[in-house]
Amino acid sequence: MSSASSSASSGRPAGARDRDSEGRARNARPRDGLGRPLPYGADGVPRQPEGVVRTPGQTVAEAQALLDAGRPFHAHEVFEDAWKSGPEAERTLWRGLAQLAVGLTHAARGNVTGGARLLRRGAGAVEEWVADTGKRIPYDMDAPALVAWARELADTVESGAAGAVDAAERAPRLRGA
């Protein structure tokens, strides 16, 4: 299908880009629970609003609810907001948590290499933040358990033992058991 005919079927002019109210390019296509774009007009899951400033407790609670619902891509967006809006001293922590969520997303999508790589990268970032700050349990999160979860899942995904990863079943507990 040509781009002209695909644009015509979406109801948008050929070459038109989705834009937000401030004119920035934003993809408005609906997405599934793992963040994959769906065709225009399809039923998708609600998107996370971007640029929301939350307290750390709100960030952890909202991300956990999304992880529990099997929506790690959307949890990543919540962590990304904290990473971008939080204090400089916490950016490594929030970036690492975002990488853990994206790693789970890739593993659930069947991307073994990308999933394992991001899970390990996120675990390393969380571990780095703990080492730099000496805080084993930031915001009531169990950082050592998160690091262990990520590395175990990365190993399982790479070995092929996990088969298809169910994002909700394999979601981490941010605040422990």
Backbone bond lengths (Angstrom), bond angles and torsions (degrees), N, CA, C in turn:
res aa  C-N    CA-C-N  psi(-1)  N-CA   C-N-CA  omega(-1)  CA-C   N-CA-C  phi
1 M - - - 1.454 - - 1.518 107.70 -
2 S 1.297 117.06 134.55 1.460 120.27 179.98 1.518 109.80 -76.40
3 S 1.325 115.87 160.90 1.457 118.63 179.92 1.516 110.97 -64.75
4 A 1.341 116.72 -31.31 1.466 118.98 178.42 1.513 110.29 -65.49
5 S 1.351 117.54 -43.89 1.453 118.29 -178.17 1.519 110.59 -72.49
6 S 1.350 118.17 -32.03 1.457 118.17 178.40 1.517 110.23 -69.62
7 S 1.319 117.89 -37.52 1.461 120.35 177.24 1.512 110.65 -65.99
8 A 1.331 115.77 -39.90 1.463 119.41 179.93 1.522 110.21 -62.79
9 S 1.335 117.57 -40.39 1.458 119.44 -178.78 1.521 112.02 -71.17
10 S 1.324 117.56 -20.37 1.461 119.70 178.41 1.515 111.66 -86.63
11 G 1.334 117.20 -9.29 1.443 119.95 -178.63 1.523 112.79 84.66
12 R 1.323 117.85 9.90 1.463 121.74 179.20 1.515 108.45 -113.35
13 P 1.311 117.89 148.59 1.465 120.16 177.50 1.528 110.80 -63.36
14 A 1.337 116.58 148.21 1.466 121.29 177.92 1.523 108.77 -55.23
15 G 1.320 116.31 134.09 1.456 121.86 177.71 1.522 113.80 80.71
16 A 1.323 118.54 -4.14 1.467 120.79 -179.82 1.522 109.18 -71.40
17 R 1.322 116.06 142.96 1.461 121.00 178.00 1.510 108.74 -115.38
18 D 1.320 115.33 145.39 1.456 120.10 174.93 1.528 107.67 -67.21
19 R 1.302 116.53 136.45 1.464 122.01 179.66 1.527 109.22 -133.60
20 D 1.334 114.88 148.21 1.451 118.73 175.12 1.528 109.13 -84.55
21 S 1.320 117.09 -177.49 1.466 121.29 -175.88 1.525 112.88 -64.48
22 E 1.338 116.98 -18.10 1.462 121.08 178.92 1.525 112.31 -100.08
23 G 1.347 116.66 7.04 1.456 120.88 176.24 1.515 115.84 87.60
24 R 1.351 117.20 1.19 1.469 120.11 178.07 1.519 110.12 -76.86
25 A 1.328 116.01 143.56 1.466 120.35 177.85 1.528 109.25 -64.12
26 R 1.315 116.67 126.81 1.463 123.94 177.69 1.513 107.88 -142.10
27 N 1.303 116.77 127.79 1.450 120.72 177.92 1.525 108.76 -76.28
28 A 1.302 116.94 116.57 1.463 122.08 -177.56 1.527 112.56 -96.45
29 R 1.340 117.25 5.18 1.460 118.81 179.25 1.521 109.65 -62.82
30 P 1.324 116.63 143.35 1.463 118.50 175.69 1.527 109.49 -64.99
31 R 1.313 116.00 155.87 1.468 121.41 -179.80 1.523 109.90 -127.98
32 D 1.338 114.22 155.13 1.454 118.94 175.84 1.526 109.00 -85.85
33 G 1.315 117.04 -177.44 1.459 122.01 -177.53 1.512 114.79 -62.49
34 L 1.337 117.13 -20.77 1.467 120.68 177.85 1.524 111.47 -101.69
35 G 1.331 116.28 14.22 1.456 120.41 174.50 1.509 115.80 82.01
36 R 1.333 117.24 4.63 1.469 119.33 179.03 1.519 109.99 -75.16
37 P 1.358 116.81 135.76 1.468 119.24 178.77 1.529 111.25 -65.84
38 L 1.307 115.02 140.09 1.452 123.00 175.66 1.525 107.80 -109.96
39 P 1.322 117.62 164.20 1.473 119.03 177.32 1.534 110.67 -61.74
40 Y 1.338 115.61 149.17 1.458 120.01 174.19 1.524 108.52 -54.19
41 G 1.310 116.40 138.67 1.450 121.76 178.83 1.516 113.72 90.68
42 A 1.341 118.18 -13.66 1.470 121.18 178.85 1.528 109.28 -75.62
43 D 1.318 114.81 156.99 1.458 119.10 175.04 1.517 108.28 -80.26
44 G 1.291 116.60 124.10 1.452 121.98 176.86 1.520 109.77 -119.66
45 V 1.313 115.91 -176.32 1.458 120.10 175.51 1.526 108.16 -90.25
46 P 1.311 117.44 155.24 1.469 119.09 178.60 1.525 110.31 -59.48
47 R 1.318 115.91 138.44 1.461 121.55 179.55 1.512 109.50 -85.94
48 Q 1.305 114.61 151.24 1.455 120.27 174.59 1.519 108.52 -77.42
49 P 1.318 117.64 132.05 1.461 118.14 175.63 1.526 109.22 -66.77
50 E 1.309 116.71 146.13 1.462 121.03 -178.45 1.513 110.55 -93.60
51 G 1.330 115.51 150.62 1.449 121.28 173.44 1.518 114.83 77.14
52 V 1.337 117.31 20.69 1.456 120.38 179.91 1.531 108.64 -81.51
53 V 1.317 115.72 129.69 1.464 120.71 176.51 1.523 107.36 -94.80
54 R 1.336 115.41 119.87 1.457 122.31 -179.35 1.522 108.24 -122.87
55 T 1.308 116.50 160.25 1.457 119.45 169.91 1.529 107.28 -70.95
56 P 1.324 118.18 160.66 1.467 118.58 176.12 1.527 112.50 -56.65
57 G 1.323 117.52 -39.99 1.459 120.26 178.63 1.522 112.55 -62.64
58 Q 1.331 116.40 -41.56 1.467 120.52 177.03 1.532 110.63 -64.91
59 T 1.320 116.32 -39.79 1.469 120.65 179.06 1.521 110.26 -60.52
60 V 1.324 116.43 -48.95 1.467 120.79 -178.07 1.529 110.37 -63.61
61 A 1.334 117.24 -44.15 1.470 120.21 -178.90 1.528 111.64 -64.97
62 E 1.330 117.36 -44.69 1.465 119.75 -179.03 1.530 110.96 -67.09
63 A 1.323 116.56 -42.82 1.464 119.78 178.76 1.528 110.73 -62.82
64 Q 1.335 117.86 -41.00 1.467 120.18 179.33 1.515 111.04 -63.01
65 A 1.326 117.58 -41.41 1.471 120.49 178.66 1.528 110.48 -61.53
66 L 1.321 117.04 -40.90 1.470 120.76 178.68 1.529 111.05 -68.18
67 L 1.323 117.19 -41.79 1.469 120.41 177.28 1.527 110.49 -61.52
68 D 1.333 116.21 -44.87 1.466 120.55 179.90 1.526 111.88 -62.29
69 A 1.325 116.47 -28.77 1.466 121.58 179.46 1.528 112.20 -85.06
70 G 1.333 117.46 3.13 1.462 120.43 -179.79 1.511 112.87 77.01
71 R 1.331 117.42 28.82 1.460 122.47 -177.75 1.532 111.04 -121.25
72 P 1.334 117.36 60.82 1.469 119.48 -176.27 1.524 113.82 -65.45
73 F 1.337 118.34 -29.24 1.459 119.68 177.37 1.525 109.89 -61.16
74 H 1.313 116.26 -40.84 1.453 121.44 -178.81 1.532 110.46 -72.58
75 A 1.335 117.51 -34.67 1.464 120.72 174.20 1.531 109.92 -62.84
76 H 1.323 116.38 -37.90 1.461 120.89 177.58 1.533 110.35 -57.95
77 E 1.339 116.82 -39.46 1.457 119.79 -179.61 1.524 111.16 -65.84
78 V 1.324 117.79 -34.99 1.467 121.75 176.98 1.533 109.40 -66.15
79 F 1.327 116.26 -46.06 1.472 119.48 177.69 1.528 111.07 -63.37
80 E 1.314 116.10 -36.86 1.464 119.81 179.99 1.528 111.05 -63.71
81 D 1.329 117.81 -37.83 1.465 120.30 175.44 1.528 110.51 -59.86
82 A 1.338 117.17 -43.23 1.471 120.57 179.30 1.525 110.29 -65.53
83 W 1.304 116.39 -39.72 1.459 122.37 179.51 1.528 110.21 -60.96
84 K 1.328 116.32 -43.50 1.462 120.58 -176.18 1.524 113.57 -80.39
85 S 1.339 117.71 -28.61 1.460 119.64 -174.65 1.528 113.79 -105.77
86 G 1.328 116.96 -13.70 1.456 120.09 -176.07 1.522 112.96 -80.09
87 P 1.313 115.29 176.38 1.460 119.86 178.79 1.534 111.33 -62.91
88 E 1.298 115.49 146.95 1.479 121.77 179.93 1.527 111.07 -51.28
89 A 1.327 117.09 -40.08 1.466 121.61 -176.71 1.526 113.14 -64.21
90 E 1.332 117.82 -16.92 1.468 120.95 -178.28 1.521 113.34 -106.11
91 R 1.299 117.87 -1.30 1.469 119.58 -173.88 1.521 112.94 -62.78
92 T 1.304 117.91 -37.06 1.469 119.83 178.96 1.528 110.38 -62.15
93 L 1.331 117.13 -40.76 1.469 120.87 178.50 1.520 110.89 -61.73
94 W 1.326 117.06 -53.13 1.467 120.19 -176.23 1.522 111.46 -67.15
95 R 1.320 117.38 -36.37 1.474 120.04 176.21 1.526 109.63 -62.70
96 G 1.320 116.74 -43.51 1.458 120.42 178.59 1.512 112.50 -61.81
97 L 1.327 117.15 -41.43 1.463 120.32 178.00 1.523 111.01 -66.02
98 A 1.336 116.41 -38.41 1.477 119.65 175.94 1.519 110.17 -62.28
99 Q 1.323 117.17 -40.45 1.466 120.67 179.38 1.527 110.89 -66.49
100 L 1.330 118.07 -36.61 1.467 120.00 176.31 1.526 110.24 -61.51
101 A 1.336 116.45 -43.71 1.467 120.12 -179.95 1.525 111.32 -65.52
102 V 1.324 117.50 -40.10 1.469 120.21 178.40 1.527 110.22 -69.77
103 G 1.321 117.05 -35.21 1.462 120.01 176.19 1.522 110.94 -61.35
104 L 1.333 116.89 -43.52 1.461 120.62 176.41 1.533 110.34 -64.02
105 T 1.322 116.42 -38.57 1.469 120.85 177.38 1.527 110.36 -58.34
106 H 1.328 116.48 -50.63 1.466 120.21 -179.05 1.528 111.44 -63.75
107 A 1.322 116.97 -40.50 1.464 119.82 178.52 1.530 110.47 -61.85
108 A 1.334 116.79 -40.87 1.466 120.60 179.61 1.530 111.76 -69.94
109 R 1.326 116.70 -27.31 1.467 120.71 177.21 1.529 111.71 -81.45
110 G 1.331 117.38 -5.95 1.462 121.34 179.79 1.518 114.02 92.49
111 N 1.311 118.54 7.07 1.461 122.66 178.01 1.525 108.36 -86.43
112 V 1.326 116.47 87.48 1.452 122.85 -175.19 1.531 111.36 -60.46
113 T 1.315 117.10 -51.46 1.460 120.86 -175.72 1.522 111.42 -63.92
114 G 1.330 116.64 -50.42 1.462 120.46 -179.82 1.513 112.56 -64.00
115 G 1.320 116.56 -40.71 1.460 120.54 179.33 1.513 111.89 -61.86
116 A 1.326 116.44 -50.78 1.466 120.37 -179.19 1.527 111.10 -62.88
117 R 1.311 116.58 -42.32 1.470 120.60 -178.57 1.534 111.14 -62.24
118 L 1.331 116.75 -45.50 1.461 119.64 -179.10 1.526 112.44 -71.05
119 L 1.316 117.48 -35.22 1.460 119.80 175.59 1.529 110.64 -61.58
120 R 1.312 116.68 -43.39 1.472 120.11 178.96 1.531 111.75 -69.10
121 R 1.339 116.38 -40.03 1.467 119.96 179.03 1.532 110.03 -63.50
122 G 1.318 116.96 -43.95 1.463 120.73 178.06 1.513 112.24 -63.93
123 A 1.336 116.84 -42.29 1.460 120.55 177.62 1.522 110.04 -60.23
124 G 1.327 116.80 -41.68 1.461 120.70 178.98 1.519 112.30 -63.81
125 A 1.336 117.04 -39.20 1.467 120.86 179.39 1.527 110.76 -67.11
126 V 1.332 117.60 -43.65 1.469 120.52 178.22 1.527 109.27 -62.95
127 E 1.318 116.42 -44.37 1.460 121.21 179.14 1.535 111.13 -61.93
128 E 1.323 116.75 -41.14 1.471 121.90 177.75 1.524 110.33 -61.03
129 W 1.328 116.38 -44.86 1.461 119.82 -179.69 1.526 110.63 -62.66
130 V 1.339 116.89 -43.30 1.465 120.92 178.32 1.527 109.94 -60.59
131 A 1.343 117.26 -44.57 1.470 121.17 -179.59 1.525 111.14 -64.09
132 D 1.330 116.94 -39.62 1.466 120.97 -178.41 1.523 112.71 -72.07
133 T 1.323 117.18 -33.11 1.467 120.58 -174.97 1.525 113.35 -103.07
134 G 1.329 116.90 -21.14 1.454 120.17 -176.07 1.521 113.13 75.59
135 K 1.326 117.60 8.64 1.467 121.49 179.94 1.524 109.17 -93.80
136 R 1.311 115.93 107.26 1.465 119.53 179.16 1.526 111.57 -74.36
137 I 1.337 116.29 -30.76 1.452 119.11 -174.39 1.539 109.33 -129.78
138 P 1.338 117.21 81.04 1.465 119.60 178.90 1.527 111.12 -76.75
139 Y 1.323 116.71 133.26 1.466 122.08 176.21 1.528 111.94 51.27
140 D 1.306 115.42 40.56 1.467 123.04 179.76 1.521 113.60 64.63
141 M 1.339 117.15 13.53 1.464 119.47 175.99 1.520 108.64 -87.37
142 D 1.306 115.84 149.23 1.461 121.80 178.15 1.525 107.95 -97.20
143 A 1.339 115.97 85.45 1.465 121.23 -175.70 1.527 112.71 -58.27
144 P 1.336 119.95 -46.11 1.472 118.03 178.76 1.529 113.20 -60.83
145 A 1.319 117.44 -36.99 1.469 119.95 178.53 1.531 110.49 -68.65
146 L 1.337 117.92 -36.89 1.466 120.75 177.28 1.522 111.10 -64.12
147 V 1.319 116.18 -42.65 1.468 120.51 178.89 1.524 109.52 -62.64
148 A 1.330 117.12 -45.25 1.471 120.88 179.38 1.533 110.46 -63.35
149 W 1.337 117.69 -42.82 1.472 121.48 177.97 1.528 110.53 -57.59
150 A 1.331 116.13 -48.02 1.468 120.75 -176.17 1.525 111.18 -63.52
151 R 1.301 117.25 -44.08 1.474 119.80 -178.39 1.524 111.32 -68.97
152 E 1.320 116.74 -37.90 1.472 119.95 178.36 1.525 109.82 -65.95
153 L 1.334 116.98 -44.13 1.464 119.51 179.69 1.525 110.64 -65.58
154 A 1.329 117.78 -39.61 1.471 120.56 177.83 1.527 110.10 -59.92
155 D 1.331 117.25 -45.09 1.467 120.70 178.64 1.531 110.99 -62.66
156 T 1.333 116.50 -43.47 1.462 121.49 -178.90 1.519 111.21 -63.72
157 V 1.331 116.19 -44.28 1.464 121.26 -179.81 1.524 109.91 -62.44
158 E 1.325 116.46 -47.12 1.474 120.02 -178.97 1.518 112.69 -63.89
159 S 1.322 117.01 -34.73 1.465 119.82 -178.24 1.521 112.34 -73.45
160 G 1.332 116.52 -15.91 1.456 120.24 -176.68 1.515 112.57 83.71
161 A 1.317 117.62 -1.14 1.460 121.90 -177.41 1.523 112.33 -69.29
162 A 1.331 117.37 -22.28 1.461 120.30 -176.54 1.514 112.27 -81.01
163 G 1.328 117.26 -21.84 1.451 118.86 -172.12 1.512 108.55 60.71
164 A 1.311 116.17 -139.87 1.459 120.08 175.95 1.527 108.00 -74.82
165 V 1.320 115.76 125.77 1.461 120.83 -179.34 1.522 109.08 -84.37
166 D 1.314 115.96 125.26 1.460 121.58 173.85 1.525 106.34 -88.84
167 A 1.332 116.50 113.61 1.469 121.04 -173.61 1.527 112.20 -60.20
168 A 1.316 118.23 -38.46 1.462 120.23 -179.64 1.528 111.04 -70.27
169 E 1.334 116.76 -42.42 1.464 120.26 -179.85 1.515 112.27 -66.58
170 R 1.332 117.35 -33.91 1.470 121.36 -176.28 1.527 112.86 -98.10
171 A 1.324 117.31 7.43 1.476 120.93 -179.35 1.514 110.57 -62.17
172 P 1.327 116.42 140.56 1.469 119.66 177.64 1.523 111.11 -75.16
173 R 1.302 115.25 159.69 1.451 121.97 170.46 1.527 105.40 -97.80
174 L 1.308 116.82 108.62 1.458 120.37 -177.15 1.515 112.35 -65.15
175 R 1.317 115.11 -33.85 1.474 119.70 -178.37 1.513 111.29 -108.77
176 G 1.303 118.08 29.57 1.463 121.49 177.65 1.506 111.46 78.68
177 A 1.320 115.10 -171.84 1.470 121.20 -173.75 1.489 113.94 -71.00
